[in-house]
Amino acid sequence: MLIKDMTVIVKQLPERLSVQQGYAFFREVESCINSDRPRVVLDCAQLQLLDSAGIHVLLLCLEEAMKRNGDVKLAALPSVAEATLEITGVNRLFEIFETVAEAVSSFRQIPAYGFEHALGLAYSAPPSSEALQQPLRSEYSAAASHSTV
């Protein structure tokens, strides 16, 4: 299912996302994020240095977008930067795509299984049809029969 009439902003990250460059970049992106339901893709293809200040800037972008019911996604992340995000655990907070086109397209589709990426379940398979047909365990079925909903 596609969602129509959605603007997705693509911003190119600088080569270095350290303190000085990071805050200059955030001021530039802030105007895009200060809208209702911002949808932002950060193109990381040129990123060569990502330190703690740069991670902080990425998190600021995500936080501001989420305050407005939006999202920030990362694309074309170099392996060194990806490793930095993985070591710090920040990779679990972002959807990361191989290309900008894939990231932009992801905003135009409703996720099939909700927010698994945020829960660290991005690579989990959905429950099998057999698992869905299994009867409830006895403690669950007893609680369900006493429910007064």
C-alpha positions in Angstrom: 0.0 0.0 0.0 1.4 3.4 -0.9 0.9 6.7 0.8 0.6 9.6 -1.6 1.6 13.2 -1.5 4.5 12.8 0.9 7.5 15.0 0.6 10.8 13.4 1.5 13.8 15.7 2.1 17.2 14.3 1.2 20.2 16.0 2.8 23.9 15.2 2.1 26.0 14.8 5.2 29.4 16.5 5.1 32.6 14.5 4.9 33.3 15.3 8.6 30.5 15.3 11.2 32.5 16.5 14.2 31.5 19.3 16.6 31.9 22.4 14.3 30.6 20.8 11.1 27.9 18.8 12.9 26.2 21.8 14.4 26.4 23.8 11.2 24.7 20.8 9.5 22.0 20.6 12.2 21.2 24.3 11.7 20.8 23.7 8.0 18.6 20.6 8.5 16.6 22.1 11.3 14.4 24.1 9.0 13.4 20.9 7.2 12.6 19.1 10.5 10.5 21.9 11.9 7.5 20.9 9.8 4.6 18.6 10.5 5.6 14.9 10.0 9.1 15.6 8.6 10.5 12.8 6.5 14.2 13.1 6.1 16.9 10.9 4.5 20.5 11.7 5.3 22.8 10.7 2.5 25.9 9.5 4.2 27.9 8.6 1.0 30.6 11.3 1.6 30.9 10.8 5.3 34.4 10.0 6.3 34.6 11.0 10.0 31.8 10.3 12.5 32.7 11.0 16.1 30.6 11.3 19.3 29.6 14.9 18.3 28.5 13.6 14.9 26.4 10.9 16.5 24.9 13.5 18.8 23.9 15.5 15.8 22.2 12.5 14.1 20.3 11.8 17.4 19.3 15.5 17.6 17.9 15.2 14.0 16.0 12.1 14.9 14.7 13.5 18.2 13.4 16.7 16.6 11.7 14.7 13.7 10.1 12.3 16.1 8.7 15.2 18.2 6.8 16.1 15.1 5.7 12.5 14.2 8.3 12.3 11.5 11.4 10.1 11.0 15.0 10.3 9.8 16.6 7.5 7.8 20.2 7.0 6.9 21.4 5.9 3.4 24.7 4.9 1.8 26.5 4.7 5.1 30.2 3.9 4.7 31.4 0.8 6.6 33.5 2.7 9.1 30.6 5.0 10.1 28.3 1.9 10.2 30.7 0.2 12.5 30.8 3.3 14.8 27.0 3.3 15.0 27.0 -0.4 15.6 29.5 -0.2 18.4 27.6 2.6 20.1 24.2 0.9 19.6 22.9 3.9 17.7 22.3 1.8 14.6 19.2 0.3 16.3 17.6 3.7 16.4 17.7 4.4 12.7 16.6 2.5 9.6 19.7 2.3 7.4 19.5 1.7 3.7 22.1 0.8 1.0 20.9 3.6 -1.3 19.1 7.0 -1.1 16.4 5.7 -3.4 15.6 2.7 -1.1 15.4 5.1 1.9 13.1 7.5 0.1 10.9 4.6 -1.1 10.6 3.3 2.4 8.7 6.4 3.4 6.1 5.7 0.7 5.2 2.3 2.0 3.5 1.2 5.2 5.7 -1.3 7.1 4.3 -4.8 7.0 5.3 -5.6 10.5 5.4 -2.3 12.4 8.5 -1.0 14.1 10.7 -4.0 14.4 13.8 -2.0 13.5 13.3 0.1 16.7 13.0 -3.0 18.8 16.1 -4.6 17.3 14.0 -7.2 15.4 14.7 -6.0 11.9 16.0 -9.3 10.8 13.4 -11.5 12.6 11.0 -13.4 10.5 7.3 -13.0 11.1 5.6 -15.8 13.0 4.9 -18.9 10.9 1.4 -19.8 10.1 1.9 -22.9 12.3 2.8 -20.8 15.3 -0.3 -18.6 14.8 -2.5 -21.7 14.9 -1.2 -23.1 18.1 -3.6 -23.0 21.0 -2.9 -20.6 23.9 -0.9 -22.0 26.8 -3.1 -23.0 29.7 -2.2 -19.9 31.9 -3.1 -17.6 29.0 -6.4 -19.3 28.1 -7.4 -19.3 31.8 -6.8 -15.6 32.1 -8.7 -14.9 28.9 -11.7 -16.8 30.1 -11.8 -14.7 33.3 -11.5 -11.4 31.5 -14.4 -9.0 31.8 -13.7 -6.9 28.8 
